[in-house]
Amino acid sequence: MAKRQDIVYGDVFAGETIVLRFRVIDSSRNAVDITGWTAKAVLAASEGGSAVHSVAGSITDAIGGLWTATLSRGSILALQGDDLWYGGWRSDTNNERLLAYGTFRVSPAPQLP
């Protein structure tokens, strides 16, 4: 079952590069070995809506169940002012599964570099 985890510690600002970090655990809270998995992060403007951006995930510690997805400065800049839903997916053929999801807001930056 996917876990909802909203990004609430503060706004994401337009023009930032954001790294989403995911850890896959089982019901006993032990890390799942994700060796050989393919993962991706998808952004949508509404819950269940069409994707507005998708990025491939990178396995950073397969045995520890860790993977990341980097949202580039350009993709975040294009989405400023939006409230977005994200989903972290296992995207292997015939084994697609939503692992985590939630919301965050992209606020206009006070000043861009």
Summary of the structure (lengths in Angstrom):
residues: 113
radius of gyration: 14.3
end to end distance: 40.2
largest distance: 44.8
contacts: 304
relative contact order: 0.33
helix: 5%
strand: 50%
